[in-house]
């Protein structure tokens, strides 16, 4: 492709940010619709959490296999395949007529997201390290916030509630695939692509200690996402005694939107300070959420979700900024993949266990209480670990991102 046909750096950056935003939006889109599927197909709460968790498992498996592939073959081919695969997942969602089809769609969606996660995040860092670090934290939250709410609104007020939202997302992913085809490549392909497909988690020496410091915060914040994503819609309907589909997306919107806003507000704060502030806010927010659940107070529940979201935004951004800027350009996709493995494992596994606990344990409210307490304990451990760690490492020796090639 000619140089003139390539996107500019700002346009490529915006395209990459839109990819991670809409990938995460589409991943939260099914959340408000689970009640529709459940009414139509008659499955149990365990099935809901399995469908929720299988996506995380698919993301994890893909990250382990091809998480660093774009460091070897380039960002563009990996992202082109991922966006087309995501469009195919939307077709499966839109035509799903059974739980099996729903699970298949979630698996395809997870594979596409896992393939894109490292490459799109690293691609933004290749173009602009400062803006890319912030975008890597903001875009996933904005996507999670808008996807669930948009899905609930479309399902509540527009026709074809289990089809229209997926067709809209599918059209967006096709358009993004076309954009990727015109995107400049930001890394020079290098050998080792086949070796990189061996399932493994590799961290360069410079980021190992920072990752150990950031891991507890990642676990706590993404376990929180699992809590609100798997149990939140049912809790809101119970508290408000309403069957509105919008409510299923509203709780995720409250969580993720406040997280995205917080990232922008604290982006100039030191990474460790943001991480610590995030864990404190997370503890307070989850505690308030549990108070709201115990007392049947939806106001306290939603305020707790907003405060928890602020903790999520602070904690996640702090974790990303503690680790990623220390990685060299050719290591970034692999490092981001490791962080996403930790994140999705923390989100998916507790959510599945929560579903089992709802059915075979003490029911929805008791399970929510136990899950919330576990998140608070994890956040407290993250706070203690951060307080005992060394000050922020300085990425001064890190090479600056190289020029964008193949323009």
C-alpha angles and dihedrals in degrees: 000000000000123000091243091058094058123102118250119251094258091048092048091049092051091047091053092048090050091052095057090041095053094038089058092041091056091048091058094041095088092054098086090041097059090088089055092050091045092053092047099044103026101229127157130251088260089065091053092056092043090054088046093047098043089067090058091048091052091049090050095049091048093048090052092053107034104009092116098032093106089060087066108031098028135261098267102063093045093048093045091055092044096052092048091048090050090053089053090052089056090055091053090049092049093051098038114134101168144030089259092059090047091053090047090053092049091050092051089046091050092050091050092048093046091050092051102038100081096035098048093046093046090046092058090049090050090058100039120358097195097046091038093057091053093042091052088061100036103042097058091050094047089049093050091047098048099037098060095041095045090049092051093048094047093046092048100045109020132062126265096032095190096043115033098066092051093048090052092050091045091056090049092052092050089052090049091051089055089050092050090054088062096041119113116244111247101194133048110244112245137184124271099069094131092047089051090062092069107107106253144125113232126180123185112238092250093063103037098091094041089051091053088052093047098042098081090052091048090050094049096045096047093043083058090055089051090052096053094036097052104030103019100084093049091046093051092050090049094049095045096034088227135129095204112142090213090068091062090063096035096073092052089047091053091050100043099036092054088047092053092047091050092052090057092046096051100033091113095049119101112273096240092048090052091048093052094045089049094055092049092051090046092054092049093045096050091046090053090047091054090049089053092050094047093049099037090243112147091184092060090044093056095042087051089051091052092048091045089051090054088053090048092051094047095043097045094046091046090052093048093047091047092058117018102059089059093062122092117241094259090051100048100091091049093048093047089049091056090051091049091049089057091045099049094042088053091049101042106041098052090045092057092047089049090057091051090048093051092057102033101028135041101322132251101313097046091046091051090051093050093045092049092050090051091053091050091051091050091049091049089052090050091051092050093048092049092049091053095046128095123265120277115298115236118236092207094124092051114111115246116251110277124240119282107257134200092039 
